[in-house]
Amino acid sequence: MSDVTRARHGRPVHHWRRDVVELAALFTAVAVADAVANLVGHGPDGPALLVISALVLAATAGFHVWWARRPGHAPPVTDTDTGARPTVARTGQAGPGANAPAPEGTTATLWRLRTTVRDQPGSLAALCTALAGHRVDILSLQTHPLGDGTVDEFLLRAPGELTAGEITRAVALAGGTDTWIERADAHDLVDAPTRVLGLATRTALDAAELPLALRQLLGRCTIRSLPAHPVGGARSPEAVPVEGALEDTVMRLRAPEGGVITVERPYLPFTPTEFARARALVELDTRLGPRIPRSQDVLTLPEGNAITVRRADTGDLEAAKAMHERCSARTLGLRYHGPVTDADRYLNHLLSPRFGRTLAVQTASGRIVGLGHLLWDGDETEVALLVEDEWQQRGIGAELLGRLVGMAVEAGCESVYAVTQASNTGMVAAMRGLGLPLDYQIEEGTLVITARLAAEPNSAVTAVGWLSGAGESGRTEAP
């Protein structure tokens, strides 16, 4: 009703001032109508004036309808039957275009955005209102408190035509500083607690997952594991406190076996929240101790011999040393690129799941005849093979390499590289057999072959298990 309002207790309250104004408007309208009627009925141009007035009224009504339906001028849609309120942004702050769907024919883009705002009431609301004004939908929000502000991390869904620069400018005008933005994908739609729990589960099942879990937790970063006593007489890393150390874009954590794990992300400082999550993963790994999955595959070679491919760790150190003793000096030289007498010194590092993954090939009698290593080298990944002389040229090296590259694909690595000698035709053939784009670099007889996995991620998987086609294979679980 137009002449009443409702008090907070729900009963109608009349206002006499509004009644007087409405009566005055009514008398004025009657007087004007009477004057117009006399002018039209008794004036010489009455009919023409009436037609002109009708056209002016029709044009005014048409212009009003057109203006009201223009984008940005339409009134908020309300449901008069149910009393529903206009749509507002997810943060509760109304804004133009908040939660409005993207125009037909356009695609939405996912973005990850991080910015710092002042720690005061209304800062986050202003930021969300600015995003809503550009038709940006906030899918998730994480806050990282700092001493003098708060780092807000958003997962955004924006119209496809909206660029990163336009988003960051809107954030800056709303008070955001030190803004960083990058494209996101469907994997980022998983909320933070679920993602952290999944990474903790992977770490609990396999010690070699710790560097990968840290990388997925912290985004693009370089992770290096330095042993407490490096091989070759190198200087030991600087000691790290039990609680770790955080210095802007670098965090240093005490490794489970006594070394140091260094995580570096030059483009974006770490927050205390990220540091606490990383430290919790490392602590979980420390408490669980060395562990690897115990599954194994039994394969049949073309000539009929059965071999077993399984994960290996430092528990296989003595068996690996025995294989070294059976290998020729040339085979060891092609593998380690240095004095053959130093080969055993690297095994403890290579077999440790802290630095990567190792696959072992053993015969029916339990003797190890081949080793394949996938090593985490900062933000790169190295593959290395060693097959005992008597078991070479049987496809074992290609089988190991295909499985290692498949692991690298699953871990999200963009490429893997192998370091060998230019005369090692077997390794060159195995890398070419992957069917992946390869880059070759030769310097003083040393050959570095890099396989790019991002271009054709499924090609590496097809190379895994090709020996199975030559005979029977099966997977068993060790007790």
Secondary structure, DSSP 8 states (H G I E B T S, - for coil): --SEEE-TTS-EEE-HHHHHHHHHHHHHHHHHHHHHHHHHHHSTTHHHHHHHHHHHHHHHHHHHHHHHTSTTTS----BTTTTB-----TTS---TTTT----TT--EEEEEEEEEE-SSTTHHHHHHHHHHTTT-EEEEEEEEE-SSSEEEEEEEEEETT--HHHHHHHHHHTT-EEEEEEE--GGGGS-HHHHHHHHHHHHHH-GGGHHHHHHHHH-S-EEEEE-SS-TTS--------TT-EEETTEEEEE-TTSSEEEEE-TTS---HHHHHHHHHHHHHHHHH-S----EEEEEE-TTS-EEEEEEE-GGGHHHHHHHHHHS-HHHHHHHHSS-GGGHHHHHHHHH-TTSEEEEEEE-TTS-EEEEEEEEEETTEEEEEEEE-GGGTTSSHHHHHHHHHHHHHHHTT-SEEEEEEETT-HHHHHHHHTT-S-EEEEEETTEEEEEEE-SSSTTHHHHTTTGGGGGS--EEEE--
